[in-house]
């Protein structure tokens, strides 16, 4: 939200005018003094106090503004839905619109990058870490199901051939899905190898 100019006989009056106009208490506005005004002499030459004020931006406001700017540059019309659970430090962002495949990108790389940037913005000025999840068209759930099926198929192959299998490079979140899917398997185990961004999961027989 842009700053708006407000006036009053004194700074306090200008602040009161701002709170009434913006519909929030004084604790929820931020302002800067343009002029402290002047009483003048016998009412002559008096000048009003002037401030520029706006509502304080919430973390939701900041991340929404960032996404709107990015999506505008991509010429995409997208509805942004944000659910913020402050108590548990969780923020879910769901994007709805046409051509969402562009936002997902190859294996979710574009979506992951946007999620990372949103997390940086959200956590820039907060004391408590907020976990950000950015999704569209239920991609995260669909990708999780795909990876869990992949894990089971790879485990079957390792049991049959008795040879280890290296999967394609994945981000930490996706590697955790593979590890979790096979953690209770009696015959195979998993570990990660390599350096980011080429770090990948290896599935091997248990000794």
Phi, psi and omega in degrees: 000134181282156176290143178238143183273136178227149182231162177189170178298320178233170178303317181300322179292321179294322178295318178300318177299320180294315181296321180292319182290320182275346176073031179222158176290165184298334180290345183251017174239155171239140185213162173227142183277124177271316179209135179278353178079176180212137182286334182076186180244116183056035178085353180269138177074016179288148179229139180286155172283142183230132174230159169247126185223159174203164175294143175296138180281132174274170177298326178295318179301316184294315182287327178294317179298319178299312182295321179299320179295315181296313183294327177295318178296332179271002181057040180246134174263110187228136173274128182253118178247123183240127175241119184244116175260091185296322183298319182261002177065043181234134174231120177255128179240122180242130182251132181231134179168189179271159176057040181290345176301329178296321180286330180287312180074180181295120181052032175078014185295320179293317178298318179297319180295317177297319179297319179297316180294320177297321179296320178298316181294314182296321186267002184297320186238024180248145178280322181263133182294133178248123179277125183252131175238119179250128185217161173207141179052033178057031183299318184302315180294316180296320179293321178298315179299319180297316182292323178294321176294321177299315181301315180295320179293320179293320178299318179298319180295318180296319178296322183286317185267342184061027178238144179293153178232129177262130178273170178292157177303139180222160175284167183304321181299315182288326176296322178298325178297316179296311180302315183295322182296331185248006186295335180258009178290133184286339191246339181235160175222167183230153170207164181255146178227159175089174180252151176299143003269017183257010181294136186218164180268141174242131179253124183227160173292144173288145179282000000 
